Amino acid sequence: MLRFIARRVGQGLVTIALLTVVVFLLSRATGDPLDSLVPVDASEEQREHVARQLGLDRPLWEQFLVYVGNLLRGDLGISFTHRVPVTELFAERIFNSLALVVPAFAIVVLVGPALGVIGATSRFSTVRRGVLILATLGIAMPVFWLGLVLVRIFAVELGWLPASRMGGWEHYVLPVTSLSLLLIAGMMRLVRSSMLESMGRDYVKLARIKGVSERSIRWKHALRNSLSSAVAFLSVYMSSLVAGTTVIEKVFAWPGVGLLLYDGVVARNYPLVQGVILISVVLVVAVNTVFDVLQAYLDPKVRLSGVS
C-alpha cells in the first residue's frame, strides 16, 4: 500500500511541474497586460517604465526562471491590478468558493449513489426509466446554460430565489443546484450500471439463498462493490467541479476564486492567473490522490495494478 501511495504522490508532483510550465506559457498567449494597465495615450517611455516595474521587459525564459524561483520560496507574485500578493487574494476568496463546492459535493455523494441504486433495482419500470432520463439530461446540459435557465425560471419568472450575489441560504440554492447536477447525473448513471452488474454476481445469489433480505443485498453488499467505480468517477471529475465553479461564479456573480480567475484572464493579470490555477491544480491533484488511495482500499485489484 505504501508503494502505491508513493507512486501516486510522485505522479502528482510530475503533473504539477508540467502544468506549471503550461500555465506560464498559456497565460502569456492571452496578450500584453500593458494594454489594460497603461492609458491608451501613454508614451512609449511610460510603457517601458511599467514593463520594467513588472519584470515584463525581460526575455520569456528569464521571466520563467524568476517565476519558478519565487514558487520555490512560496511566492506566487503580486497581482498587477490589485497590487497585493496573489496568496492574499486567494485566501480572501477561497471560503466563498468552498461555500458552493462543499454543499455540491455532499449532495453528489448522498444523492448520486442513492438514485443509481433506485434506478437499477426499483420494481417500477417508470422509476427506472425516469432515473435514466434524468441522468442523460444532467450529463447533456452545460453548467452555464443550466444556471441561466434556473435564474430565468426561479428568479426572473417566479421570483422565488435571488439571481446573484452572496447572502442567506436562499442565495445558495441555484448555484449549488447548477453545480451539482452534472456530477449527480454521472454518478447515478455509473452506480446504476455497476449495480446491474453486481446484482447478477454469484455472491448476491448466495446471499439470497441464505435468506438475506433484498434491502440488505442492495444497500450493503451490491452497493459496496459498486462504490469503487463511483470513487474513481469522483476523482476524475473533481477537475470538472473546479471548472464548473468558475463558470457558476461568473453566472451568479459569486465573489469566489472562480470569478477572481475570470477577472484575471480578462485583465491579462499573469501572476493572478498563474497563482490561482496553480493552487487549484495542487488541490485537485491532492484530492485525486486521496480518492485513488480510497479506491485502492476498496478494490485490492486497483492497488495491485498500480504498483506493477
Long-range contacts (C-beta under 8 A, 24 or more apart in sequence): 1-296, 1-297, 1-303, 3-307, 4-293, 4-296, 4-303, 4-306, 4-307, 5-289, 5-293, 7-306, 7-307, 8-289, 8-292, 8-293, 8-306, 9-289, 12-285, 12-286, 12-288, 12-289, 15-281, 15-285, 16-278, 16-281, 16-282, 16-285, 19-277, 19-278, 19-281, 20-68, 20-71, 20-278, 21-64, 23-273, 23-274, 23-277, 23-278, 23-281, 24-64, 24-67, 24-274, 27-268, 27-270, 27-273, 27-274, 28-60, 28-270, 30-265, 30-268, 30-273, 31-268, 32-268, 33-80, 33-267, 33-268, 33-269, 33-270, 35-268, 36-81, 36-267, 36-268, 37-80, 37-81, 54-80, 67-274, 71-278, 76-271, 76-274, 76-275, 76-278, 76-279, 77-270, 77-271, 77-272, 77-274, 77-275, 78-271, 79-264, 79-269, 79-271, 79-272, 80-267, 80-268, 80-269, 80-270, 80-271, 80-272, 81-264, 81-267, 81-269, 81-272, 82-272, 86-271, 86-272, 86-274, 86-275, 86-276, 87-275, 89-260, 89-272, 90-257, 90-260, 90-275, 90-276, 90-279, 93-255, 93-256, 93-257, 93-259, 93-260, 94-256, 94-257, 96-166, 96-254, 96-255, 96-256, 96-257, 97-245, 97-249, 97-254, 97-256, 97-257, 97-258, 99-166, 99-172, 99-256, 100-172, 100-175, 100-176, 100-179, 100-245, 100-248, 100-249, 100-254, 100-256, 101-179, 101-241, 101-242, 101-245, 103-172, 103-176, 103-180, 104-176, 104-179, 104-180, 104-183, 104-241, 105-180, 105-183, 105-241, 107-176, 107-180, 107-184, 108-180, 108-183, 108-184, 108-187, 108-234, 109-234, 111-180, 111-184, 111-188, 112-183, 112-184, 112-186, 112-187, 112-188, 112-191, 112-230, 113-187, 113-188, 113-191, 113-223, 113-226, 113-227, 113-230, 115-184, 115-188, 115-191, 115-192, 116-187, 116-188, 116-189, 116-190, 116-191, 116-192, 116-194, 116-195, 116-226, 116-230, 117-191, 117-192, 117-195, 117-218, 117-219, 117-222, 117-223, 119-188, 119-192, 120-191, 120-192, 120-193, 120-195, 120-196, 120-199, 121-195, 121-199, 121-214, 121-218, 131-188, 131-192, 132-189, 132-192, 134-185, 134-188, 135-185, 135-186, 135-188, 135-189, 135-192, 136-185, 136-189, 137-185, 138-181, 138-182, 138-184, 138-185, 138-186, 139-182, 139-185, 139-186, 139-189, 141-181, 141-182, 143-178, 143-179, 143-182, 143-244, 143-247, 143-248, 144-247, 144-248, 144-250, 144-251, 146-178, 146-181, 146-182, 147-174, 147-175, 147-178, 147-247, 147-248, 147-251, 147-252, 148-251, 150-174, 150-177, 150-178, 151-251, 151-252, 163-252, 164-252, 164-253, 164-254, 165-252, 165-253, 165-254, 165-255, 166-254, 166-255, 174-252, 175-248, 175-249, 175-251, 175-252, 175-254, 178-248, 178-251, 179-241, 179-244, 179-245, 179-248, 182-240, 182-244, 183-234, 183-237, 183-240, 183-241, 186-233, 186-237, 187-230, 187-233, 187-234, 190-229, 190-230, 190-233, 191-223, 191-226, 191-229, 191-230, 194-225, 194-226, 194-229, 194-230, 195-222, 195-223, 195-226, 198-222, 198-223, 198-225, 198-226, 201-225, 224-298, 227-298, 228-295, 228-298, 228-299, 228-302, 231-291, 231-294, 231-295, 231-298, 232-291, 232-295, 234-291, 235-287, 235-288, 235-291, 235-292, 235-295, 236-288, 238-284, 238-287, 238-288, 238-291, 239-284, 242-280, 242-283, 242-284
